[in-house]
Amino acid sequence: MQTPTGASGNHSTFRIYSAKSLGTAIGHYRRELGLSQAELADLVGLNRTYLSDLERGRQTEQVRRILRLLNQLGVRMVLEKAGW
């Protein structure tokens, strides 16, 4: 499992460079909130299987397109817990 970069207390930060790193971050934050996959999927209107696939790093077409777009723009995605 990927260790959050720049982790300090509740301020874990993830650099997203692949479907796997995105899935690791989603799973980390979900568990941090004490939610099951089914609970989170229900809250956001997703199928639990789709959420499970994301957390396992399955590269869906949507994720592939977003990562390709960011790469083409020369930017990176960083996720961190919102403090608001």
Distance bins in CASP14 RR format, pairs under 12 A and 6 or more apart:
PFRMAT RR
TARGET T0000
AUTHOR 0000-0000-0000
RMODE 2
METHOD distances of the structure
MODEL  1
1 14 0 0 0 0 0 1 0 0 0 0 0
1 20 0 0 0 0 0 1 0 0 0 0 0
1 21 0 0 0 0 0 1 0 0 0 0 0
1 23 0 0 0 0 0 1 0 0 0 0 0
1 24 1 0 0 1 0 0 0 0 0 0 0
1 25 0 0 0 0 0 1 0 0 0 0 0
1 27 0 0 0 0 1 0 0 0 0 0 0
1 28 0 0 0 0 1 0 0 0 0 0 0
1 31 0 0 0 0 0 1 0 0 0 0 0
1 55 0 0 0 0 0 1 0 0 0 0 0
1 56 0 0 0 0 0 1 0 0 0 0 0
1 57 0 0 0 0 0 1 0 0 0 0 0
2 12 0 0 0 0 0 1 0 0 0 0 0
2 13 0 0 0 0 0 1 0 0 0 0 0
2 14 1 0 0 1 0 0 0 0 0 0 0
2 15 0 0 0 0 1 0 0 0 0 0 0
2 16 0 0 0 0 0 1 0 0 0 0 0
2 17 0 0 0 0 0 1 0 0 0 0 0
2 18 0 0 0 0 1 0 0 0 0 0 0
2 20 1 0 0 1 0 0 0 0 0 0 0
2 21 1 0 1 0 0 0 0 0 0 0 0
2 22 0 0 0 0 0 1 0 0 0 0 0
2 23 0 0 0 0 1 0 0 0 0 0 0
2 24 1 0 1 0 0 0 0 0 0 0 0
2 25 1 0 0 1 0 0 0 0 0 0 0
2 26 0 0 0 0 0 1 0 0 0 0 0
2 27 0 0 0 0 0 1 0 0 0 0 0
2 28 0 0 0 0 1 0 0 0 0 0 0
2 55 0 0 0 0 0 1 0 0 0 0 0
2 57 0 0 0 0 0 1 0 0 0 0 0
2 79 0 0 0 0 0 1 0 0 0 0 0
3 12 0 0 0 0 1 0 0 0 0 0 0
3 13 0 0 0 0 0 1 0 0 0 0 0
3 14 0 0 0 0 1 0 0 0 0 0 0
3 15 0 0 0 0 0 1 0 0 0 0 0
3 21 0 0 0 0 0 1 0 0 0 0 0
3 24 0 0 0 0 1 0 0 0 0 0 0
3 25 0 0 0 0 0 1 0 0 0 0 0
3 28 0 0 0 0 1 0 0 0 0 0 0
4 10 0 0 0 0 0 1 0 0 0 0 0
4 11 0 0 0 0 1 0 0 0 0 0 0
4 12 1 1 0 0 0 0 0 0 0 0 0
4 13 1 0 1 0 0 0 0 0 0 0 0
4 14 1 0 1 0 0 0 0 0 0 0 0
4 15 0 0 0 0 1 0 0 0 0 0 0
4 16 0 0 0 0 0 1 0 0 0 0 0
4 21 0 0 0 0 0 1 0 0 0 0 0
4 24 0 0 0 0 1 0 0 0 0 0 0
4 25 1 0 0 1 0 0 0 0 0 0 0
4 27 0 0 0 0 0 1 0 0 0 0 0
4 28 1 0 0 1 0 0 0 0 0 0 0
4 29 0 0 0 0 1 0 0 0 0 0 0
4 32 0 0 0 0 0 1 0 0 0 0 0
4 78 0 0 0 0 0 1 0 0 0 0 0
4 79 0 0 0 0 1 0 0 0 0 0 0
4 80 0 0 0 0 1 0 0 0 0 0 0
4 81 0 0 0 0 1 0 0 0 0 0 0
5 11 0 0 0 0 0 1 0 0 0 0 0
5 12 0 0 0 0 1 0 0 0 0 0 0
5 13 1 0 1 0 0 0 0 0 0 0 0
5 14 1 0 0 1 0 0 0 0 0 0 0
5 15 1 0 1 0 0 0 0 0 0 0 0
5 16 0 0 0 0 0 1 0 0 0 0 0
5 17 0 0 0 0 0 1 0 0 0 0 0
5 21 0 0 0 0 1 0 0 0 0 0 0
5 24 0 0 0 0 0 1 0 0 0 0 0
5 25 0 0 0 0 0 1 0 0 0 0 0
5 28 0 0 0 0 0 1 0 0 0 0 0
5 76 0 0 0 0 0 1 0 0 0 0 0
5 78 0 0 0 0 1 0 0 0 0 0 0
5 79 0 0 0 0 0 1 0 0 0 0 0
5 80 0 0 0 0 1 0 0 0 0 0 0
6 12 1 0 0 1 0 0 0 0 0 0 0
6 13 1 0 1 0 0 0 0 0 0 0 0
6 14 0 0 0 0 1 0 0 0 0 0 0
6 15 0 0 0 0 1 0 0 0 0 0 0
6 78 0 0 0 0 0 1 0 0 0 0 0
6 79 0 0 0 0 0 1 0 0 0 0 0
6 80 0 0 0 0 1 0 0 0 0 0 0
6 81 0 0 0 0 0 1 0 0 0 0 0
7 13 1 0 0 1 0 0 0 0 0 0 0
7 14 0 0 0 0 1 0 0 0 0 0 0
7 15 0 0 0 0 0 1 0 0 0 0 0
7 25 0 0 0 0 0 1 0 0 0 0 0
7 28 0 0 0 0 1 0 0 0 0 0 0
7 32 0 0 0 0 0 1 0 0 0 0 0
7 80 0 0 0 0 1 0 0 0 0 0 0
7 81 0 0 0 0 0 1 0 0 0 0 0
8 80 0 0 0 0 0 1 0 0 0 0 0
8 81 0 0 0 0 0 1 0 0 0 0 0
9 32 0 0 0 0 0 1 0 0 0 0 0
9 80 0 0 0 0 0 1 0 0 0 0 0
9 81 0 0 0 0 1 0 0 0 0 0 0
10 28 0 0 0 0 0 1 0 0 0 0 0
10 29 0 0 0 0 0 1 0 0 0 0 0
10 32 1 0 0 1 0 0 0 0 0 0 0
10 33 0 0 0 0 0 1 0 0 0 0 0
10 80 0 0 0 0 0 1 0 0 0 0 0
10 81 1 0 0 1 0 0 0 0 0 0 0
10 82 0 0 0 0 0 1 0 0 0 0 0
10 83 0 0 0 0 1 0 0 0 0 0 0
11 29 0 0 0 0 0 1 0 0 0 0 0
11 32 0 0 0 0 0 1 0 0 0 0 0
11 78 0 0 0 0 0 1 0 0 0 0 0
11 79 0 0 0 0 0 1 0 0 0 0 0
11 80 1 0 0 1 0 0 0 0 0 0 0
11 81 1 0 1 0 0 0 0 0 0 0 0
11 82 0 0 0 0 0 1 0 0 0 0 0
11 83 0 0 0 0 1 0 0 0 0 0 0
12 24 0 0 0 0 0 1 0 0 0 0 0
12 25 0 0 0 0 1 0 0 0 0 0 0
12 27 0 0 0 0 0 1 0 0 0 0 0
12 28 1 0 0 1 0 0 0 0 0 0 0
12 29 1 0 0 1 0 0 0 0 0 0 0
12 31 0 0 0 0 0 1 0 0 0 0 0
12 32 1 0 0 1 0 0 0 0 0 0 0
12 78 0 0 0 0 0 1 0 0 0 0 0
12 79 0 0 0 0 1 0 0 0 0 0 0
12 80 1 0 0 1 0 0 0 0 0 0 0
12 81 1 0 0 1 0 0 0 0 0 0 0
12 82 0 0 0 0 0 1 0 0 0 0 0
13 21 0 0 0 0 0 1 0 0 0 0 0
13 25 0 0 0 0 1 0 0 0 0 0 0
13 28 0 0 0 0 0 1 0 0 0 0 0
13 29 0 0 0 0 0 1 0 0 0 0 0
13 76 0 0 0 0 0 1 0 0 0 0 0
13 77 0 0 0 0 0 1 0 0 0 0 0
13 78 1 0 0 1 0 0 0 0 0 0 0
13 79 1 0 0 1 0 0 0 0 0 0 0
13 80 1 0 1 0 0 0 0 0 0 0 0
13 81 0 0 0 0 1 0 0 0 0 0 0
13 82 0 0 0 0 0 1 0 0 0 0 0
14 20 0 0 0 0 0 1 0 0 0 0 0
14 21 1 0 0 1 0 0 0 0 0 0 0
14 22 0 0 0 0 1 0 0 0 0 0 0
14 23 0 0 0 0 1 0 0 0 0 0 0
14 24 1 0 0 1 0 0 0 0 0 0 0
14 25 1 1 0 0 0 0 0 0 0 0 0
14 26 0 0 0 0 1 0 0 0 0 0 0
14 27 0 0 0 0 0 1 0 0 0 0 0
14 28 1 0 0 1 0 0 0 0 0 0 0
14 29 0 0 0 0 1 0 0 0 0 0 0
14 32 0 0 0 0 0 1 0 0 0 0 0
14 76 0 0 0 0 0 1 0 0 0 0 0
14 77 0 0 0 0 1 0 0 0 0 0 0
14 78 1 0 0 1 0 0 0 0 0 0 0
14 79 1 0 1 0 0 0 0 0 0 0 0
14 80 1 0 0 1 0 0 0 0 0 0 0
14 81 0 0 0 0 1 0 0 0 0 0 0
15 21 1 0 0 1 0 0 0 0 0 0 0
15 22 0 0 0 0 0 1 0 0 0 0 0
15 24 0 0 0 0 0 1 0 0 0 0 0
15 25 0 0 0 0 1 0 0 0 0 0 0
15 70 0 0 0 0 0 1 0 0 0 0 0
15 75 0 0 0 0 0 1 0 0 0 0 0
15 76 1 0 0 1 0 0 0 0 0 0 0
15 77 1 0 0 1 0 0 0 0 0 0 0
15 78 1 0 1 0 0 0 0 0 0 0 0
15 79 0 0 0 0 1 0 0 0 0 0 0
15 80 0 0 0 0 0 1 0 0 0 0 0
16 22 1 0 1 0 0 0 0 0 0 0 0
16 23 0 0 0 0 1 0 0 0 0 0 0
16 24 0 0 0 0 1 0 0 0 0 0 0
16 25 1 0 0 1 0 0 0 0 0 0 0
16 26 0 0 0 0 1 0 0 0 0 0 0
16 28 0 0 0 0 0 1 0 0 0 0 0
16 54 0 0 0 0 0 1 0 0 0 0 0
16 57 0 0 0 0 0 1 0 0 0 0 0
16 63 0 0 0 0 1 0 0 0 0 0 0
16 66 0 0 0 0 1 0 0 0 0 0 0
16 67 1 0 0 1 0 0 0 0 0 0 0
16 70 0 0 0 0 1 0 0 0 0 0 0
16 71 0 0 0 0 0 1 0 0 0 0 0
16 75 0 0 0 0 0 1 0 0 0 0 0
16 76 1 0 0 1 0 0 0 0 0 0 0
16 77 1 1 0 0 0 0 0 0 0 0 0
16 78 1 0 0 1 0 0 0 0 0 0 0
16 79 1 0 0 1 0 0 0 0 0 0 0
16 80 0 0 0 0 0 1 0 0 0 0 0
17 23 0 0 0 0 0 1 0 0 0 0 0
17 24 0 0 0 0 0 1 0 0 0 0 0
17 25 0 0 0 0 0 1 0 0 0 0 0
17 63 0 0 0 0 0 1 0 0 0 0 0
17 66 0 0 0 0 0 1 0 0 0 0 0
17 67 1 0 0 1 0 0 0 0 0 0 0
17 70 0 0 0 0 1 0 0 0 0 0 0
17 71 0 0 0 0 1 0 0 0 0 0 0
17 74 0 0 0 0 0 1 0 0 0 0 0
17 75 0 0 0 0 0 1 0 0 0 0 0
17 76 1 0 0 1 0 0 0 0 0 0 0
17 77 1 0 0 1 0 0 0 0 0 0 0
17 78 0 0 0 0 1 0 0 0 0 0 0
17 79 0 0 0 0 0 1 0 0 0 0 0
18 24 0 0 0 0 1 0 0 0 0 0 0
18 25 0 0 0 0 0 1 0 0 0 0 0
18 57 1 0 0 1 0 0 0 0 0 0 0
18 58 0 0 0 0 0 1 0 0 0 0 0
18 59 1 0 0 1 0 0 0 0 0 0 0
18 63 0 0 0 0 1 0 0 0 0 0 0
18 64 0 0 0 0 0 1 0 0 0 0 0
18 66 0 0 0 0 0 1 0 0 0 0 0
18 67 1 0 0 1 0 0 0 0 0 0 0
18 68 0 0 0 0 0 1 0 0 0 0 0
18 70 0 0 0 0 0 1 0 0 0 0 0
18 71 0 0 0 0 0 1 0 0 0 0 0
18 76 0 0 0 0 0 1 0 0 0 0 0
18 77 0 0 0 0 0 1 0 0 0 0 0
19 25 0 0 0 0 0 1 0 0 0 0 0
19 26 0 0 0 0 0 1 0 0 0 0 0
19 53 0 0 0 0 1 0 0 0 0 0 0
19 54 1 0 0 1 0 0 0 0 0 0 0
19 55 0 0 0 0 0 1 0 0 0 0 0
19 56 0 0 0 0 1 0 0 0 0 0 0
19 57 1 0 1 0 0 0 0 0 0 0 0
19 58 1 0 0 1 0 0 0 0 0 0 0
19 59 1 1 0 0 0 0 0 0 0 0 0
19 60 1 0 0 1 0 0 0 0 0 0 0
19 61 0 0 0 0 0 1 0 0 0 0 0
19 62 0 0 0 0 0 1 0 0 0 0 0
19 63 1 0 1 0 0 0 0 0 0 0 0
19 64 1 0 0 1 0 0 0 0 0 0 0
19 65 0 0 0 0 0 1 0 0 0 0 0
19 66 0 0 0 0 1 0 0 0 0 0 0
19 67 1 0 0 1 0 0 0 0 0 0 0
19 68 0 0 0 0 0 1 0 0 0 0 0
19 77 0 0 0 0 0 1 0 0 0 0 0
20 26 0 0 0 0 0 1 0 0 0 0 0
20 27 0 0 0 0 0 1 0 0 0 0 0
20 53 0 0 0 0 0 1 0 0 0 0 0
20 54 0 0 0 0 0 1 0 0 0 0 0
20 55 0 0 0 0 1 0 0 0 0 0 0
20 56 0 0 0 0 1 0 0 0 0 0 0
20 57 1 0 1 0 0 0 0 0 0 0 0
20 58 0 0 0 0 1 0 0 0 0 0 0
20 59 0 0 0 0 1 0 0 0 0 0 0
20 63 0 0 0 0 0 1 0 0 0 0 0
20 67 0 0 0 0 0 1 0 0 0 0 0
21 27 0 0 0 0 0 1 0 0 0 0 0
21 28 0 0 0 0 0 1 0 0 0 0 0
21 54 0 0 0 0 0 1 0 0 0 0 0
21 55 0 0 0 0 0 1 0 0 0 0 0
21 57 0 0 0 0 1 0 0 0 0 0 0
21 59 0 0 0 0 0 1 0 0 0 0 0
21 63 0 0 0 0 0 1 0 0 0 0 0
21 67 0 0 0 0 1 0 0 0 0 0 0
21 76 0 0 0 0 0 1 0 0 0 0 0
21 77 0 0 0 0 1 0 0 0 0 0 0
21 78 0 0 0 0 0 1 0 0 0 0 0
21 79 0 0 0 0 1 0 0 0 0 0 0
22 28 0 0 0 0 0 1 0 0 0 0 0
22 29 0 0 0 0 0 1 0 0 0 0 0
22 51 0 0 0 0 0 1 0 0 0 0 0
22 53 0 0 0 0 0 1 0 0 0 0 0
22 54 1 0 0 1 0 0 0 0 0 0 0
22 55 0 0 0 0 1 0 0 0 0 0 0
22 56 0 0 0 0 0 1 0 0 0 0 0
22 57 1 0 0 1 0 0 0 0 0 0 0
22 58 0 0 0 0 0 1 0 0 0 0 0
22 59 0 0 0 0 1 0 0 0 0 0 0
22 60 0 0 0 0 1 0 0 0 0 0 0
22 62 0 0 0 0 0 1 0 0 0 0 0
22 63 1 0 0 1 0 0 0 0 0 0 0
22 64 0 0 0 0 0 1 0 0 0 0 0
22 66 0 0 0 0 1 0 0 0 0 0 0
22 67 0 0 0 0 1 0 0 0 0 0 0
22 70 0 0 0 0 0 1 0 0 0 0 0
22 76 0 0 0 0 0 1 0 0 0 0 0
22 77 1 0 0 1 0 0 0 0 0 0 0
22 78 0 0 0 0 0 1 0 0 0 0 0
22 79 0 0 0 0 1 0 0 0 0 0 0
23 29 0 0 0 0 1 0 0 0 0 0 0
23 30 0 0 0 0 1 0 0 0 0 0 0
23 31 0 0 0 0 0 1 0 0 0 0 0
23 37 0 0 0 0 0 1 0 0 0 0 0
23 50 0 0 0 0 0 1 0 0 0 0 0
23 51 0 0 0 0 1 0 0 0 0 0 0
23 52 0 0 0 0 0 1 0 0 0 0 0
23 53 0 0 0 0 1 0 0 0 0 0 0
23 54 1 0 1 0 0 0 0 0 0 0 0
23 55 1 0 1 0 0 0 0 0 0 0 0
23 56 1 0 0 1 0 0 0 0 0 0 0
23 57 1 0 1 0 0 0 0 0 0 0 0
23 58 0 0 0 0 1 0 0 0 0 0 0
23 59 0 0 0 0 0 1 0 0 0 0 0
23 60 0 0 0 0 0 1 0 0 0 0 0
23 63 0 0 0 0 1 0 0 0 0 0 0
23 79 0 0 0 0 0 1 0 0 0 0 0
24 30 0 0 0 0 0 1 0 0 0 0 0
24 31 0 0 0 0 0 1 0 0 0 0 0
24 54 0 0 0 0 0 1 0 0 0 0 0
24 55 1 0 0 1 0 0 0 0 0 0 0
24 56 0 0 0 0 1 0 0 0 0 0 0
24 57 1 0 0 1 0 0 0 0 0 0 0
24 79 0 0 0 0 1 0 0 0 0 0 0
25 31 0 0 0 0 0 1 0 0 0 0 0
25 32 0 0 0 0 0 1 0 0 0 0 0
25 54 0 0 0 0 1 0 0 0 0 0 0
25 55 0 0 0 0 1 0 0 0 0 0 0
25 57 0 0 0 0 0 1 0 0 0 0 0
25 77 0 0 0 0 1 0 0 0 0 0 0
25 78 0 0 0 0 1 0 0 0 0 0 0
25 79 1 0 1 0 0 0 0 0 0 0 0
25 80 0 0 0 0 1 0 0 0 0 0 0
25 81 0 0 0 0 0 1 0 0 0 0 0
26 32 0 0 0 0 0 1 0 0 0 0 0
26 33 0 0 0 0 0 1 0 0 0 0 0
26 35 0 0 0 0 0 1 0 0 0 0 0
26 37 0 0 0 0 1 0 0 0 0 0 0
26 40 0 0 0 0 1 0 0 0 0 0 0
26 41 0 0 0 0 0 1 0 0 0 0 0
26 44 0 0 0 0 0 1 0 0 0 0 0
26 46 0 0 0 0 0 1 0 0 0 0 0
26 50 0 0 0 0 0 1 0 0 0 0 0
26 51 1 0 0 1 0 0 0 0 0 0 0
26 52 0 0 0 0 0 1 0 0 0 0 0
26 53 0 0 0 0 0 1 0 0 0 0 0
26 54 1 0 1 0 0 0 0 0 0 0 0
26 55 1 0 1 0 0 0 0 0 0 0 0
26 56 0 0 0 0 0 1 0 0 0 0 0
26 57 0 0 0 0 1 0 0 0 0 0 0
26 58 0 0 0 0 0 1 0 0 0 0 0
26 63 0 0 0 0 0 1 0 0 0 0 0
26 79 0 0 0 0 1 0 0 0 0 0 0
27 33 0 0 0 0 1 0 0 0 0 0 0
27 34 0 0 0 0 0 1 0 0 0 0 0
27 35 0 0 0 0 1 0 0 0 0 0 0
27 36 0 0 0 0 0 1 0 0 0 0 0
27 37 0 0 0 0 1 0 0 0 0 0 0
27 40 0 0 0 0 1 0 0 0 0 0 0
27 41 0 0 0 0 0 1 0 0 0 0 0
27 51 0 0 0 0 1 0 0 0 0 0 0
27 52 0 0 0 0 1 0 0 0 0 0 0
27 54 0 0 0 0 1 0 0 0 0 0 0
27 55 1 0 1 0 0 0 0 0 0 0 0
27 56 0 0 0 0 1 0 0 0 0 0 0
27 57 0 0 0 0 0 1 0 0 0 0 0
27 79 0 0 0 0 0 1 0 0 0 0 0
28 34 0 0 0 0 0 1 0 0 0 0 0
28 35 0 0 0 0 0 1 0 0 0 0 0
28 55 0 0 0 0 1 0 0 0 0 0 0
28 79 0 0 0 0 1 0 0 0 0 0 0
28 80 0 0 0 0 0 1 0 0 0 0 0
28 81 0 0 0 0 1 0 0 0 0 0 0
29 35 0 0 0 0 1 0 0 0 0 0 0
29 40 0 0 0 0 1 0 0 0 0 0 0
29 54 0 0 0 0 0 1 0 0 0 0 0
29 55 0 0 0 0 0 1 0 0 0 0 0
29 79 1 0 0 1 0 0 0 0 0 0 0
29 80 0 0 0 0 1 0 0 0 0 0 0
29 81 1 0 0 1 0 0 0 0 0 0 0
29 82 0 0 0 0 1 0 0 0 0 0 0
30 36 0 0 0 0 1 0 0 0 0 0 0
30 37 1 0 0 1 0 0 0 0 0 0 0
30 38 0 0 0 0 0 1 0 0 0 0 0
30 39 0 0 0 0 1 0 0 0 0 0 0
30 40 1 0 1 0 0 0 0 0 0 0 0
30 41 0 0 0 0 1 0 0 0 0 0 0
30 43 0 0 0 0 0 1 0 0 0 0 0
30 44 0 0 0 0 0 1 0 0 0 0 0
30 46 0 0 0 0 0 1 0 0 0 0 0
30 48 0 0 0 0 0 1 0 0 0 0 0
30 51 0 0 0 0 1 0 0 0 0 0 0
30 52 0 0 0 0 0 1 0 0 0 0 0
30 54 0 0 0 0 0 1 0 0 0 0 0
30 55 1 0 0 1 0 0 0 0 0 0 0
30 81 0 0 0 0 0 1 0 0 0 0 0
31 37 0 0 0 0 1 0 0 0 0 0 0
31 39 0 0 0 0 0 1 0 0 0 0 0
31 40 0 0 0 0 1 0 0 0 0 0 0
31 55 0 0 0 0 1 0 0 0 0 0 0
32 40 0 0 0 0 0 1 0 0 0 0 0
32 81 1 0 0 1 0 0 0 0 0 0 0
33 39 0 0 0 0 1 0 0 0 0 0 0
33 40 1 0 0 1 0 0 0 0 0 0 0
33 43 0 0 0 0 1 0 0 0 0 0 0
33 81 0 0 0 0 1 0 0 0 0 0 0
33 82 0 0 0 0 0 1 0 0 0 0 0
34 40 0 0 0 0 1 0 0 0 0 0 0
34 43 0 0 0 0 0 1 0 0 0 0 0
35 41 0 0 0 0 1 0 0 0 0 0 0
35 42 0 0 0 0 1 0 0 0 0 0 0
35 43 1 0 0 1 0 0 0 0 0 0 0
35 44 0 0 0 0 0 1 0 0 0 0 0
35 48 0 0 0 0 0 1 0 0 0 0 0
35 51 0 0 0 0 0 1 0 0 0 0 0
35 55 0 0 0 0 0 1 0 0 0 0 0
36 42 0 0 0 0 1 0 0 0 0 0 0
36 43 0 0 0 0 0 1 0 0 0 0 0
36 48 0 0 0 0 1 0 0 0 0 0 0
36 51 0 0 0 0 1 0 0 0 0 0 0
36 52 0 0 0 0 0 1 0 0 0 0 0
36 55 0 0 0 0 0 1 0 0 0 0 0
37 43 0 0 0 0 0 1 0 0 0 0 0
37 44 0 0 0 0 0 1 0 0 0 0 0
37 46 0 0 0 0 1 0 0 0 0 0 0
37 47 0 0 0 0 0 1 0 0 0 0 0
37 48 1 0 1 0 0 0 0 0 0 0 0
37 49 0 0 0 0 1 0 0 0 0 0 0
37 50 0 0 0 0 1 0 0 0 0 0 0
37 51 1 0 1 0 0 0 0 0 0 0 0
37 52 1 0 1 0 0 0 0 0 0 0 0
37 53 0 0 0 0 0 1 0 0 0 0 0
37 54 0 0 0 0 1 0 0 0 0 0 0
37 55 1 0 0 1 0 0 0 0 0 0 0
37 56 0 0 0 0 0 1 0 0 0 0 0
38 44 0 0 0 0 0 1 0 0 0 0 0
38 45 0 0 0 0 0 1 0 0 0 0 0
38 46 0 0 0 0 0 1 0 0 0 0 0
38 47 0 0 0 0 1 0 0 0 0 0 0
38 48 1 0 1 0 0 0 0 0 0 0 0
38 49 0 0 0 0 0 1 0 0 0 0 0
38 50 0 0 0 0 0 1 0 0 0 0 0
38 51 0 0 0 0 1 0 0 0 0 0 0
38 52 0 0 0 0 1 0 0 0 0 0 0
39 45 0 0 0 0 0 1 0 0 0 0 0
39 46 0 0 0 0 0 1 0 0 0 0 0
39 48 0 0 0 0 1 0 0 0 0 0 0
39 51 0 0 0 0 0 1 0 0 0 0 0
40 46 1 0 0 1 0 0 0 0 0 0 0
40 47 0 0 0 0 0 1 0 0 0 0 0
40 48 0 0 0 0 1 0 0 0 0 0 0
40 50 0 0 0 0 0 1 0 0 0 0 0
40 51 1 0 0 1 0 0 0 0 0 0 0
40 52 0 0 0 0 0 1 0 0 0 0 0
40 54 0 0 0 0 0 1 0 0 0 0 0
40 55 0 0 0 0 1 0 0 0 0 0 0
41 47 1 0 0 1 0 0 0 0 0 0 0
41 48 1 0 1 0 0 0 0 0 0 0 0
41 49 0 0 0 0 1 0 0 0 0 0 0
41 50 1 0 0 1 0 0 0 0 0 0 0
41 51 1 0 1 0 0 0 0 0 0 0 0
41 52 0 0 0 0 1 0 0 0 0 0 0
41 53 0 0 0 0 0 1 0 0 0 0 0
41 54 0 0 0 0 1 0 0 0 0 0 0
41 55 0 0 0 0 0 1 0 0 0 0 0
42 48 1 0 0 1 0 0 0 0 0 0 0
42 51 0 0 0 0 1 0 0 0 0 0 0
43 51 0 0 0 0 0 1 0 0 0 0 0
44 50 0 0 0 0 0 1 0 0 0 0 0
44 51 0 0 0 0 1 0 0 0 0 0 0
44 54 0 0 0 0 0 1 0 0 0 0 0
45 51 0 0 0 0 1 0 0 0 0 0 0
46 52 0 0 0 0 1 0 0 0 0 0 0
46 53 0 0 0 0 0 1 0 0 0 0 0
46 54 0 0 0 0 1 0 0 0 0 0 0
46 55 0 0 0 0 0 1 0 0 0 0 0
46 60 0 0 0 0 0 1 0 0 0 0 0
46 62 0 0 0 0 0 1 0 0 0 0 0
47 53 0 0 0 0 1 0 0 0 0 0 0
47 54 0 0 0 0 0 1 0 0 0 0 0
47 60 0 0 0 0 0 1 0 0 0 0 0
48 54 0 0 0 0 0 1 0 0 0 0 0
48 55 0 0 0 0 0 1 0 0 0 0 0
49 55 0 0 0 0 0 1 0 0 0 0 0
49 56 0 0 0 0 0 1 0 0 0 0 0
49 58 0 0 0 0 0 1 0 0 0 0 0
49 60 0 0 0 0 0 1 0 0 0 0 0
50 56 0 0 0 0 0 1 0 0 0 0 0
50 57 0 0 0 0 0 1 0 0 0 0 0
50 58 0 0 0 0 1 0 0 0 0 0 0
50 60 1 0 0 1 0 0 0 0 0 0 0
50 62 0 0 0 0 0 1 0 0 0 0 0
50 63 0 0 0 0 0 1 0 0 0 0 0
51 57 0 0 0 0 0 1 0 0 0 0 0
51 58 0 0 0 0 0 1 0 0 0 0 0
51 60 0 0 0 0 0 1 0 0 0 0 0
52 58 0 0 0 0 1 0 0 0 0 0 0
52 60 0 0 0 0 0 1 0 0 0 0 0
53 59 0 0 0 0 1 0 0 0 0 0 0
53 60 1 0 0 1 0 0 0 0 0 0 0
53 61 0 0 0 0 0 1 0 0 0 0 0
53 62 0 0 0 0 0 1 0 0 0 0 0
53 63 0 0 0 0 1 0 0 0 0 0 0
54 60 1 0 0 1 0 0 0 0 0 0 0
54 62 0 0 0 0 1 0 0 0 0 0 0
54 63 1 0 0 1 0 0 0 0 0 0 0
54 66 0 0 0 0 0 1 0 0 0 0 0
55 63 0 0 0 0 0 1 0 0 0 0 0
56 63 0 0 0 0 0 1 0 0 0 0 0
57 63 0 0 0 0 1 0 0 0 0 0 0
57 64 0 0 0 0 0 1 0 0 0 0 0
57 67 0 0 0 0 0 1 0 0 0 0 0
58 64 0 0 0 0 0 1 0 0 0 0 0
59 65 0 0 0 0 0 1 0 0 0 0 0
59 66 0 0 0 0 0 1 0 0 0 0 0
59 67 0 0 0 0 1 0 0 0 0 0 0
59 68 0 0 0 0 0 1 0 0 0 0 0
60 66 0 0 0 0 1 0 0 0 0 0 0
60 67 0 0 0 0 0 1 0 0 0 0 0
61 67 0 0 0 0 0 1 0 0 0 0 0
61 68 0 0 0 0 0 1 0 0 0 0 0
62 68 0 0 0 0 0 1 0 0 0 0 0
62 69 0 0 0 0 0 1 0 0 0 0 0
63 69 0 0 0 0 0 1 0 0 0 0 0
63 70 0 0 0 0 0 1 0 0 0 0 0
63 77 0 0 0 0 0 1 0 0 0 0 0
64 70 0 0 0 0 0 1 0 0 0 0 0
64 71 0 0 0 0 0 1 0 0 0 0 0
65 71 0 0 0 0 0 1 0 0 0 0 0
65 72 0 0 0 0 0 1 0 0 0 0 0
66 72 0 0 0 0 0 1 0 0 0 0 0
66 73 0 0 0 0 0 1 0 0 0 0 0
66 75 0 0 0 0 0 1 0 0 0 0 0
66 76 0 0 0 0 0 1 0 0 0 0 0
66 77 0 0 0 0 1 0 0 0 0 0 0
67 73 0 0 0 0 0 1 0 0 0 0 0
67 74 0 0 0 0 0 1 0 0 0 0 0
67 75 0 0 0 0 0 1 0 0 0 0 0
67 76 0 0 0 0 1 0 0 0 0 0 0
67 77 0 0 0 0 1 0 0 0 0 0 0
68 74 0 0 0 0 0 1 0 0 0 0 0
69 75 0 0 0 0 1 0 0 0 0 0 0
69 76 0 0 0 0 0 1 0 0 0 0 0
69 77 0 0 0 0 0 1 0 0 0 0 0
70 76 1 0 0 1 0 0 0 0 0 0 0
70 77 1 0 1 0 0 0 0 0 0 0 0
70 78 0 0 0 0 0 1 0 0 0 0 0
71 77 0 0 0 0 0 1 0 0 0 0 0
END
